Amino acid sequence: MDLYQFILIYKEVIMAGSTYFRQEEARYTLQLNKMLEALPRFLVEYFNSLEFTKQPRTKIAYAYDLDTFFDFLVQNNRSPLYGMDKAFLRLSDLDKVTSEDISDFLRYCKAYDNNGKIVTNSDSAIKRKLCSVRGMYKYFYRMDKIKSNPSTQVDMPVIHEHNIVRLEANEVAELLDNVESGAKLTKHQAKVQKKLAVRDLALLTLLLGTGIRVSECVGLDITDVDFDNDRIRIIRKGGAESFVYFGNEVHEALIDYANERKDKIPLKGHENAFFLSRQNKRLGVRSIEILVKKYAGTVTNIKKITPHKLRSTYGTNLYQESRDIYLVADVLGHKDVNTTRRHYADMVDENKRKARNIVKLRKED
C-alpha cells in the first residue's frame, strides 16, 4: 500500500466527533461539571454564560481559581464568609466581600499550606487568579445581581517581560543531528531511540520548522497533513482552524515518518493520530515535553529548552528573515499583533536602530 492510498483509506474511516479535540472537549466538560458540584450553586449560571465564548480548558482554569478563592474566604478567620459552607454560599454573599478581602487572597496565593504541602504561585499565576475573580464579579454586576464590584478596586499585578530563550543556528543543527544519530544519549535512551528516531526527527523538525504549539502538534491527525500543498491543518487556541505551511526540510522528515507510520497498527481510538507513542497511542503533551528535554540534554551548553522554546526559536528566525511582525503574528496564531510585538520587542528595536540612517535629509558630499 503506498502513502497516497493509505491517506485515502483513513479519510473514509474518520467518524464524526472522533477527533482528538472533540474528545478533549468532552473530557474537560465532564471535569468542569464535576467541579461545579462542589462550588457555590450560583456559579453554574456564570459558567453557562461562558459556554460559547471560552474553551473548556479555560473554563477549567477559571473553576480552579474560583475554588481556591472561595476556599480562602470560608477558611480565613478575617473573611466575612468565614466558617460558611462553600457549596451553599448565596449570590448575595458576594456583596459581603471587600476589595481588602480580595487583596488578602492574592497575598495568600503567593505561598500557602495545602494539607502539608507548600503551594506557591508566580506573579503571572496570581494575575490569572485575579482575572478569574474579576470575570465572575463583572458578570453578576452587569446582570444587576450584586450591588458592587470590589474586584475593580484591586490593582492588577505588573508582569515583567523576560528575554526570549531560543536556540542559535548551531544549536538547532546539533540538536537535529543528535536526534538522527542518537549521539550523547545514555545506553538505554539510545536503545529506545533506534526504534523512534524517524518519528522524533519528524516531530522536532516540525516544531522547529513551523512554530506550532505542542497542543497543536499532539492534535494532528493523518488527514491534517497535506503533502501536495506542504501544509498542515491545525486547531488553534480558541478552536479556530488554520493552515500552516512547511518547507522542504520539514516535508522530507514528515514523509519519512508517514511512510513508517502507515505500517503501524494503532490502538482503538487512536487510528487517525499522526504521531504515535511506543504503545501505538496518540502521543501526549507530556511525552513531547520529555522527548524535547531528553534531546536538549545532548546539545553542548544548551539552555533549558521546552517545546515552547522551539516555537520561540522559529518565531525569532522568521522575524529576522522577514522583518514583518504581522507575518510572525499570523503564522504563530497570535490574535493580537501586540502580543507578538511584546515577545519580540528586542528584535523590533534592533530593526529600528538599523533603520536610523536609511532616510537621508541632505545629499552627502
Residue, then its C-alpha position, 0 to 999 in steps of 0.5 A: m500500500d503506498l502513502y497516497q492510498f493509505i491517506l485515502i483509506y483513513k479519510e473514509v474511516i474518520m467518524a464524526g466527533s472522533t477527533y482528538f479535540r472533540q474528545e478533549e472537549a468532552r473530557y474537560t466538560l465532564q471535569l468542569n461539571k464535576m467541579l461545579e458540584a462542589l462550588p457555590r450553586f450560583l456559579v453554574e449560571y456564570f459558567n453557562s454564560l461562558e459556554f460559547t465564548k471560552q474553551p473548556r480548558t479555560k473554563i477549567a482554569y477559571a473553576y480552579d481559581l474560583d475554588t481556591f478563592f472561595d476556599f480562602l474566604v470560608q477558611n480565613n478567620r478575617s473573611p466575612l464568609y468565614g466558617m460558611d459552607k462553600a457549596f451553599l454560599r448565596l449570590s448575595d454573599l458576594d456583596k459581603v466581600t471587600s476589595e481588602d478581602i480580595s487583596d488578602f487572597l492574592r497575598y495568600c496565593k503567593a505561598y500557602d499550606n495545602n494539607g502539608k504541602i507548600v503551594t506557591n504561585s508566580d506573579s503571572a499565576i496570581k494575575r490569572k487568579l485575579c482575572s478569574v475573580r474579576g470575570m465572575y464579579k463583572y458578570f453578576y454586576r452587569m446582570d444587576k445581581i450584586k450591588s458592587n464590584p470590589s474586584t475593580q478596586v484591586d490593582m492588577p499585578v505588573i508582569h515583567e517581560h523576560n528575554i526570549v530563550r531560543l536556540e542559535a543556528n548551531e544549536v538547532a543543527e546539533l540538536l537535529d543531528n543528535v536526534e538522527s544519530g542518537a549521539k550523547l544519549t545514555k545506553h538505554q535512551a539510545k536503545v529506545q531511540k533506534k526504534l523512534a528516531v524517524r518519528d522524533l526527527a519528524l516531530l522536532t523538525l516540525l516544531l522547529g520548522t513551523g512554530i506550532r504549539v505542542s497542543e497543536c502538534v499532539g492534535l494532528d491527525i493523518t488527514d491534517v497533513d497535506f503533502d501536495n500543498d506542504r501544509i498542515r491543518i491545525i486547531r488553534k487556541g480558541g478552536a479556530e482552524s488554520f493552515v500552516y505551511f512547511g518547507n522542504e526540510v520539514h516535508e522530507a522528515l514528515i514523509d519519512y515518518a508517514n511512510e513508517r507510520k502507515d505500517k503501524i497498527p494503532l490502538k482503538g481510538h487512536e487510528n487517525a493520530f499522526f504521531l504515535s507513542r511506543q504503545n501505538k497511542r496518540l502521543g501526549v503533551r507530556s511525552i513531547e515535553i520529555l522527548v524535547k528535554k531528553y534531546a536538549g540534554t545532548v546539545t553542548n551548553i544548551k539552555k533549558i529548552t521546552p517545546h515552547k522554546l522551539r516555537s520561540t526559536y522559529g518565531t525569532n528566525l522568521y522575524q529576522e528573515s522577514r522583518d514583518i511582525y504581522l507575518v510572525a503574528d499570523v503564522l504563530g496564531h497570535k490574535d493580537v499583533n501586540t502580543t507578538r510585538r511584546h515577545y519580540a520587542d528586542m528584535v523590533d528595536e534592533n530593526k529600528r536602530k538599523a533603520r536610523n540612517i536609511v532616510k537621508l535629509r541632505k545629499e552627502d558630499 
